[in-house]
Amino acid sequence: MDFRQFGLFDGAAPADDALDAMVGDATVHRIEAHTDLRFTRRHTFGRSRIELDFGGHTVSTVGIEKNTTDNPFGAVLYFRGTVTTTTVKSSLSAPMPDLADIFEVPDSKAFTVGQWWSVEIDAAAGTGIYEKEVQKLVQVTEVVDGTHIRVNYKIGWDLAAGRTFTWTRVEPVERAHVRNMVFEGVPDVPDGDTLSGSHPVAYEYAVSCDVSGIDATGTFWPVVMRRWCTYFRTYECQLKNPASVTYGGAGYLTQQIYCLYGHVSDCHVANSRHLNDWTASAYGYVTNCHGDGDDQGPFVTHGQFEHDLTFTGNSGLMTFANSGAAWGGAAKRVTVRRHACSWFVARTNVTDLTLEDMLVIGNAQPNSGMIWINADGAQLRGCTASGPLVIAQSSQRSKRPTVIADSAFTQGKASEITAAAVTADVHLLRVTLKGLDGAQFNGTGELVLDHCEFTGASATADPTAVAHADITVHGGNFADTGLVLKSAKDQRLWIDGGARFGGANSAGAFLSRTDTGTDSGTGAGRTVRWQLDGLDSAAGSAGTAHLLITGGVNHYRAAGSSFTGGRLDLAPAAFSGDSHLLHTGCTEDGVTRSAMPAEGERVRHTAGNLLL
């Protein structure tokens, strides 16, 4: 049927009664609009197997009734399944591992294959009230035995014994689709007014319900609002200039809460808050979606234990798990490919993040241009940022290393690359860092720099300070910068593979150590191990030191290395007591030994070297 059969040929008269009549008729499976329409009521339907196609015509809501307070489900079209009174509580007698799909229940006779249930876990003791790893609408696919069932969902988190699930049987809306609408929200709605605005579609407890071809302007709540939904597509939808981008939950194209297996594609927003928000959702896919006027962040996850999400070929500011600790601030196995934006942040408990071929170019917004990640299994490949690489750590769940490879960044003055809280090992492979001027690697785990290009902002820039306990440099080039070992504890520096140091810096030294902040307050008690194999160091001036070691305990070995110009400053005070020095098989071309300890049982630096 279509609205013309009810005498509606434009938007002059409300179309609400006609809509209710057609949806309420079980023999009607498709509703079409062939003219513009106006709705003045907010409709709630429990109808399945129906399609509403508005044919690309305009739907307006001038004069629509007030919404209830803070109700994003007060849409013009709200499809909601039935939540029954049948509930089951089950506690885990044993741990439930990540990716498990078999759930322990008290009596599997309460469940039938094909039934739909909402399942929600309790918050773990000592956590926020919203920290729940499982909140999904699932279907029973197998009764395994008397106390176990299988559902159509693999969980994304390890769950401890004793945790409790609440199961509630649901009769979902199924296959209710909405398509091809130009939607005009109520105009001139004040920013915090949650009652007056309008939006087209909402689903709750719904399965296989798709939305496509909605072009919305001026909406308040999300254009497509979903909660407790499984199997769906939202595609070819747009939002321009929503009524609010600051009120919580307002100004979105689509939000998904407790959702599974959703695909959002070919969508666009302009001057909006979020294009796509995954909240407590899993196994979602976002492709070819784009946002401009995007300072509010088109692509987000709430941080309520989202997992296994993939983004491909999108553009717009992106932040993950950034809504606060009350929800857990966590996400897991999120993959982003071929993305362009002005700012990327995944600094909280985001585990096993993967970024591939990401381009970040900053704009006038403060802190734009950066890539900020959590060192918990993050892996970046082929990424470029006009601003800095920032590595924090707030979780330790991953079994894989944190690796940044084949990527390029520009660091600012005294930029912190790894925060002091970073205890994980960090690997930089073929990474270019430009604009270095007093950059800080403040982490404590192992730091591996494999064929990296580090370039100072100028020949007077400050060298790079490193606090990591173990630093490995395989090859690469370090120009107008240097490495200052600054930890309060023991450190080891191993350089090999023909790593090149050249130019100059403000400290007048490529490799040096600081001696402050240790137990004694002077740093004299800590040991630094220097292992130099095949280092190629060329000083830009006679006053630049290849090595400047003036104090503390040092275990120094240089072999097969080449030093050109400049000086070697290995102070006798740095090689007494427990220190030792072996400098052999090296070439020194035009090098001044401005300080060198006398040879003895623990010091060797004469034999086997070529001094030119």
C-alpha positions in Angstrom: 0.0 0.0 0.0 1.0 3.7 -0.2 -0.1 6.9 1.4 -2.0 8.1 -1.6 -4.7 5.5 -0.9 -5.4 7.6 2.2 -5.8 10.8 0.3 -2.3 12.1 1.2 -0.6 13.8 -1.8 1.7 16.3 0.1 2.8 17.2 3.6 -0.1 19.5 4.4 -2.1 17.0 6.4 -0.5 14.6 9.0 0.1 11.1 7.7 0.1 9.5 11.2 -3.3 7.7 11.0 -2.5 6.3 7.6 0.9 5.0 8.9 -0.7 3.3 11.9 -3.4 1.7 9.7 -1.0 0.2 7.2 1.6 -1.0 9.7 -1.2 -2.4 11.8 -2.6 -4.4 8.9 -0.8 -7.8 8.9 -1.6 -8.3 5.3 0.5 -5.3 4.3 4.2 -6.2 3.9 5.4 -3.1 2.0 4.5 0.6 2.5 5.5 3.2 -0.1 5.4 7.0 -0.3 5.2 8.8 -3.6 4.8 12.3 -2.2 6.2 14.4 0.6 4.7 13.6 4.1 4.4 15.1 7.5 4.2 13.3 10.8 3.1 14.8 14.1 3.3 11.7 16.4 6.0 9.4 17.6 5.0 5.8 16.6 6.0 2.6 18.4 5.6 -0.7 16.4 6.1 -4.3 17.3 5.6 -5.4 13.7 8.0 -7.7 11.8 8.5 -8.5 8.1 7.6 -5.1 6.7 9.4 -2.6 4.6 8.7 1.2 4.5 10.1 2.9 1.4 9.6 6.7 1.2 10.8 6.9 -2.3 13.3 9.7 -1.7 10.6 12.1 -0.7 10.7 14.6 2.2 9.4 13.7 5.6 8.9 16.7 7.9 7.9 16.8 11.5 6.6 20.4 12.0 4.2 20.3 14.9 5.3 16.9 16.2 4.3 16.0 19.8 6.8 16.4 22.5 9.2 13.6 23.3 9.8 12.3 26.8 12.9 13.5 28.6 16.2 12.1 27.4 14.6 9.5 25.2 16.5 8.7 22.1 13.9 6.0 21.2 11.2 8.7 20.7 11.6 8.5 17.0 8.9 8.9 14.3 9.4 5.2 13.6 10.3 3.1 16.7 10.4 -0.7 16.2 10.6 -2.6 19.5 10.5 -6.3 20.2 8.7 -7.9 23.2 10.6 -8.5 26.4 9.0 -11.4 28.2 8.9 -12.1 31.9 10.9 -15.3 31.5 14.3 -14.9 33.1 17.1 -17.2 34.1 20.2 -16.4 36.3 23.3 -18.5 35.9 26.7 -18.3 37.6 30.0 -19.6 36.2 31.4 -22.5 38.1 34.6 -22.2 36.1 36.3 -19.5 34.1 34.9 -18.7 30.6 37.6 -18.0 28.1 37.7 -15.4 25.4 35.9 -16.4 22.2 33.8 -19.0 24.0 30.3 -19.5 22.6 29.1 -22.2 25.0 27.4 -20.8 28.1 26.8 -22.5 31.4 23.2 -22.4 32.6 21.4 -24.0 35.6 19.0 -26.1 33.4 19.2 -26.2 29.6 15.6 -27.3 29.4 14.6 -23.6 29.9 16.1 -22.9 26.5 15.0 -24.0 23.0 17.1 -23.8 19.8 16.0 -20.8 17.8 14.9 -18.7 20.8 16.2 -15.2 21.3 17.5 -14.0 24.7 19.1 -10.9 26.0 22.1 -11.9 28.1 23.8 -9.5 30.5 26.7 -10.2 32.9 27.0 -8.6 36.3 29.7 -6.0 36.9 32.8 -7.6 38.5 33.4 -6.8 42.1 35.2 -3.6 42.7 34.5 -2.2 39.2 32.1 0.5 37.9 28.4 -0.4 37.8 28.4 -0.3 34.0 31.6 -2.4 33.5 29.8 -5.4 31.9 31.7 -7.4 29.3 28.6 -9.2 27.9 25.4 -7.4 27.0 23.9 -8.8 23.8 20.8 -10.1 22.0 21.7 -13.7 21.1 20.0 -16.7 19.6 20.2 -20.3 21.0 21.8 -22.5 18.3 22.4 -25.7 20.3 21.5 -27.4 23.5 24.9 -28.9 24.4 23.9 -30.9 27.5 21.9 -30.5 30.7 23.8 -27.4 31.8 25.2 -25.8 28.7 23.9 -24.1 25.6 25.5 -22.6 22.5 24.6 -19.2 21.2 25.4 -17.3 18.0 28.0 -15.1 19.7 31.6 -15.7 20.8 32.4 -13.5 23.8 35.4 -11.1 23.6 36.7 -11.2 27.2 38.0 -13.7 29.7 35.4 -14.1 32.5 36.2 -15.4 36.0 34.4 -18.1 37.8 31.6 -16.7 40.0 30.4 -14.1 37.5 26.6 -14.1 37.0 24.6 -13.9 33.8 21.0 -12.7 33.6 19.0 -14.2 30.6 15.7 -12.7 29.5 13.7 -14.2 26.7 12.9 -11.8 23.9 10.5 -11.9 20.9 12.4 -9.5 18.6 11.1 -7.5 15.8 12.5 -9.1 12.6 13.1 -7.7 9.1 11.4 -4.3 9.5 13.3 -2.1 7.1 13.1 1.7 6.5 14.4 3.2 3.2 14.8 6.3 1.1 13.7 9.3 3.1 14.8 12.9 3.1 14.1 13.8 6.8 13.8 17.3 8.2 14.1 17.6 11.9 12.2 20.2 13.9 14.0 23.5 13.2 15.5 25.8 15.8 15.6 23.4 18.7 17.7 24.7 21.6 20.9 22.8 22.4 19.7 21.2 25.6 16.1 20.7 24.7 15.5 16.9 24.6 11.7 17.2 24.2 11.2 19.2 21.0 13.5 17.7 18.4 12.8 14.8 16.1 14.6 11.9 14.4 13.4 9.2 12.0 14.2 5.7 13.2 14.9 3.7 16.3 15.1 -0.1 17.0 15.2 -2.0 20.2 15.3 -5.8 20.5 15.4 -6.1 16.7 16.9 -8.7 14.3 17.8 -8.3 10.7 16.4 -4.8 10.4 18.1 -2.6 7.8 18.0 1.2 7.2 19.2 2.8 3.9 18.9 6.0 1.9 18.0 8.4 4.7 19.2 12.0 4.2 18.6 13.8 7.4 19.0 17.5 8.5 18.5 19.1 11.9 17.8 16.0 13.9 18.4 15.9 17.7 18.9 12.3 18.7 20.6 9.8 16.3 19.1 9.4 12.9 19.3 5.6 13.4 19.2 4.6 17.0 19.7 0.9 17.9 19.9 -1.0 21.2 19.8 -4.8 21.6 20.0 -5.4 17.9 21.6 -8.2 16.0 22.3 -8.6 12.2 21.7 -5.3 10.5 22.9 -2.9 7.9 22.8 0.9 7.8 23.9 2.2 4.5 23.8 5.2 2.1 22.6 7.5 4.9 23.5 11.2 5.6 23.3 13.7 8.3 23.9 17.5 8.1 23.8 20.1 10.8 22.0 18.3 13.7 20.3 20.4 16.3 23.0 19.7 18.9 26.6 18.3 18.9 27.3 18.9 22.6 24.4 17.3 24.5 25.2 13.8 25.5 23.9 11.3 22.9 22.7 14.0 20.4 23.9 14.8 16.9 24.7 11.3 15.7 24.0 9.6 12.4 23.8 6.2 14.1 24.4 4.8 17.5 24.5 1.0 18.4 24.3 -0.1 22.0 24.5 -3.9 22.9 24.6 -4.7 19.2 26.0 -7.6 17.1 27.0 -8.1 13.5 26.2 -4.7 12.2 27.5 -3.2 8.9 27.5 0.6 8.4 28.6 1.6 4.9 28.6 4.5 2.4 27.4 7.1 4.9 28.3 10.7 5.4 28.0 13.4 8.0 28.6 17.2 8.0 29.0 19.3 11.1 27.8 16.5 13.3 28.9 14.8 16.4 29.4 11.1 15.6 28.8 9.3 12.4 29.1 5.9 14.1 29.2 5.0 17.8 29.7 1.4 18.9 28.7 1.0 22.6 29.1 -2.4 24.2 28.9 -3.9 20.7 30.9 -6.5 18.8 31.7 -7.9 15.3 30.8 -4.6 13.6 32.1 -3.3 10.3 32.2 0.3 9.0 33.2 1.0 5.4 33.4 4.0 3.1 31.9 6.4 5.6 33.1 10.0 5.8 32.7 13.1 8.0 33.5 16.7 7.4 33.2 19.5 9.9 34.4 16.6 12.1 36.0 18.1 15.2 33.5 16.2 17.4 34.7 12.9 16.1 32.6 10.9 13.5 34.0 7.5 14.6 34.0 6.4 18.2 33.6 3.5 20.6 32.2 4.2 24.0 34.6 2.1 25.9 32.1 -0.4 27.3 34.0 -3.6 26.3 33.5 -3.3 22.6 35.4 -6.0 20.6 36.2 -7.2 17.1 35.4 -4.1 15.2 36.7 -3.2 11.7 36.9 0.1 9.9 37.9 0.3 6.3 38.2 3.2 3.8 36.7 5.9 6.0 37.6 9.5 6.9 37.0 11.7 9.9 38.4 12.2 13.4 38.5 8.9 15.4 38.6 8.2 19.1 38.1 4.9 20.9 37.1 4.0 24.5 37.1 7.6 25.5 33.9 8.0 27.6 35.2 7.3 31.1 36.1 4.7 33.7 32.5 4.1 34.8 32.0 2.0 31.7 35.4 0.2 31.8 37.1 2.4 29.2 38.0 -0.8 27.3 37.9 -2.1 23.8 39.6 -5.0 22.1 40.7 -6.2 18.7 39.8 -3.0 16.8 41.2 -2.8 13.2 41.4 0.4 11.1 42.5 0.3 7.5 43.0 3.1 5.0 41.7 5.9 7.2 42.2 9.6 6.9 41.6 12.0 9.7 42.9 15.0 11.7 43.3 13.2 15.0 43.4 9.6 16.2 43.2 8.7 19.9 42.9 5.2 21.5 44.8 6.0 24.7 42.7 4.1 27.3 42.3 0.3 27.7 42.3 -0.5 24.0 43.9 -4.0 23.5 45.2 -5.4 20.3 44.6 -2.2 18.2 45.6 -2.5 14.6 46.1 0.5 12.3 47.1 0.1 8.7 47.7 2.9 6.1 46.3 5.7 8.3 46.8 9.3 7.3 46.5 12.0 10.0 46.9 15.6 9.0 46.3 18.2 11.8 44.2 21.3 11.5 43.6 24.3 13.7 42.1 22.2 16.5 44.5 21.8 19.5 46.4 18.5 19.7 45.3 17.6 16.2 47.7 15.7 13.9 48.6 13.1 16.5 48.3 9.3 16.8 47.8 8.4 20.5 47.8 4.7 21.4 47.8 2.3 24.3 50.8 0.0 24.5 48.8 -3.1 24.9 49.4 -5.1 21.7 48.9 -2.1 19.4 50.3 -2.6 15.9 50.7 0.2 13.4 51.8 -0.3 9.8 52.1 2.3 7.0 50.8 5.2 9.0 51.7 8.9 8.5 50.9 11.7 10.9 51.7 15.4 10.6 51.9 15.5 14.4 53.4 13.3 17.1 53.3 9.6 18.0 52.2 9.3 21.6 52.3 6.0 23.4 50.6 5.5 26.7 49.7 2.4 28.7 46.7 1.7 30.9 46.1 -2.0 30.4 48.1 -5.3 30.1 45.8 -7.8 28.4 47.6 -8.5 25.1 49.9 -11.4 24.3 51.4 -9.6 21.3 54.1 -6.9 21.3 53.4 -3.2 20.6 54.9 -2.6 17.1 55.0 0.6 15.0 56.3 -0.2 11.5 56.8 1.7 8.2 55.3 4.9 9.6 56.2 8.5 9.9 55.5 11.2 12.5 56.6 14.7 13.4 57.3 15.3 17.1 57.1 18.7 18.8 59.3 20.4 21.4 59.9 18.0 24.4 57.3 15.6 23.1 56.7 12.5 25.2 56.7 9.5 22.9 56.4 6.8 25.5 54.9 7.7 28.9 56.4 6.7 32.2 53.5 4.2 32.7 54.6 2.2 29.6 56.0 -1.0 30.9 55.4 -3.0 27.7 58.1 -3.6 25.2 57.8 -1.1 22.3 59.2 -1.9 18.8 59.7 0.8 16.1 60.6 -0.7 12.7 61.5 1.5 9.8 59.9 4.5 11.5 60.7 8.1 10.7 60.5 10.6 13.5 61.1 14.2 12.5 61.2 17.5 14.4 62.9 15.9 17.4 63.8 18.5 20.1 64.1 17.0 23.5 61.8 14.2 22.8 61.2 11.8 25.7 61.0 8.0 25.8 59.9 7.7 29.4 58.8 4.1 29.4 60.6 1.3 31.3 60.1 -1.8 29.1 62.4 -2.8 26.2 62.7 -0.3 23.4 63.7 -1.5 19.9 64.6 0.9 17.2 65.0 -1.1 14.0 66.3 0.8 10.9 64.6 4.0 12.0 65.2 7.6 10.9 65.4 10.1 13.7 65.9 13.7 12.7 66.3 16.7 15.0 64.4 19.9 14.4 67.8 21.7 13.9 71.5 21.3 14.7 70.8 23.0 18.0 67.9 20.8 19.0 68.0 18.9 22.3 68.9 15.2 22.0 66.3 12.5 22.7 66.1 11.2 26.3 65.5 7.5 26.9 64.4 5.9 30.2 63.7 2.4 29.0 65.7 -0.3 30.7 66.9 -2.0 27.5 67.4 -0.1 24.3 68.3 -1.9 21.0 69.2 0.1 17.9 69.5 -2.0 14.7 70.8 0.2 11.9 69.0 3.4 11.0 70.0 7.0 10.9 70.1 9.6 13.6 70.7 13.2 12.4 71.0 16.3 14.6 69.8 14.3 17.6 71.2 11.8 20.0 70.3 9.4 22.8 70.6 10.4 26.5 70.1 7.5 28.8 68.2 9.1 31.7 66.7 6.3 33.8 67.1 6.2 37.6 67.9 2.5 37.2 70.3 0.3 35.3 70.1 0.5 31.5 71.6 -1.3 28.5 72.2 0.3 25.1 73.0 -2.1 22.2 73.7 -0.5 18.8 74.5 -2.6 15.8 73.8 -3.0 12.1 75.7 0.0 10.9 73.5 2.6 12.7 74.6 6.1 11.7 74.8 9.1 14.0 75.6 12.5 12.5 75.3 16.3 12.6 75.1 18.0 15.9 72.8 18.8 18.8 72.5 21.2 21.8 74.3 18.8 24.2 77.3 18.4 21.9 77.1 14.6 22.2 75.4 11.7 20.4 75.4 9.2 23.2 75.5 10.1 26.8 73.9 9.5 30.2 72.4 11.5 33.0 73.0 10.7 36.6 70.2 12.1 38.6 67.2 10.7 40.4 68.8 7.4 41.7 68.9 6.2 45.2 71.9 8.2 46.0 70.6 11.3 44.3 73.6 11.4 42.0 73.1 8.4 39.8 76.6 7.1 40.7 75.1 3.7 41.7 73.4 2.7 38.6 75.0 0.7 35.8 74.8 1.5 32.1 75.9 -1.2 29.7 77.2 0.2 26.4 77.4 -2.4 23.6 78.4 -0.8 20.3 78.8 -3.1 17.3 79.3 -1.5 13.9 78.3 2.0 14.9 79.0 4.6 12.3 79.3 8.0 13.9 80.3 11.2 12.1 80.5 14.4 14.1 79.5 17.7 12.5 82.0 19.7 14.4 85.2 19.1 16.5 83.3 19.8 19.7 80.7 17.2 19.2 81.3 14.0 21.2 80.4 10.6 19.8 80.2 9.4 23.4 80.1 11.6 26.5 80.4 9.4 29.6 81.5 11.3 32.7 80.3 9.3 35.7 78.5 6.4 37.2 79.2 2.7 36.7 79.7 1.7 33.0 80.2 -1.6 31.2 81.5 -0.4 27.9 82.3 -2.4 24.8 82.8 -1.0 21.3 83.9 -3.2 18.5 84.0 -2.8 14.7 82.7 0.8 14.9 83.7 3.9 13.0 84.1 7.3 14.4 84.8 10.4 12.2 85.7 13.8 13.5 84.6 15.2 16.8 85.8 13.6 20.1 85.5 10.7 22.4 85.0 11.8 26.0 85.2 8.8 28.2 86.2 10.3 31.6 88.4 8.3 33.9 85.9 8.8 36.7 83.4 6.8 34.7 85.6 3.8 34.5 86.8 3.1 38.0 85.6 0.6 40.6 83.1 -1.8 39.0 83.2 -0.2 35.6 85.1 -1.7 32.6 86.0 -0.6 29.1 86.9 -2.5 25.9 87.3 -0.4 22.8 88.8 -2.5 20.0 88.6 -3.1 16.2 87.4 0.5 15.7 88.4 3.2 13.2 88.9 6.7 14.5 89.4 9.2 11.7 90.2 12.7 12.9 88.9 12.0 16.3 90.2 13.7 19.5 90.3 11.5 22.6 89.4 14.4 24.9 89.1 12.1 27.8 90.1 8.4 28.2 90.9 6.3 31.3 94.4 4.8 31.7 94.7 1.2 30.5 94.6 -1.5 33.2 93.1 -4.8 34.0 89.6 -3.4 33.4 90.3 -1.0 30.6 91.6 -1.7 27.1 91.5 0.9 24.3 94.8 0.9 22.5 95.5 -2.4 20.8 93.5 -3.3 17.6 92.2 0.2 16.7 93.1 2.2 13.7 93.6 5.9 14.5 93.9 8.2 11.5 
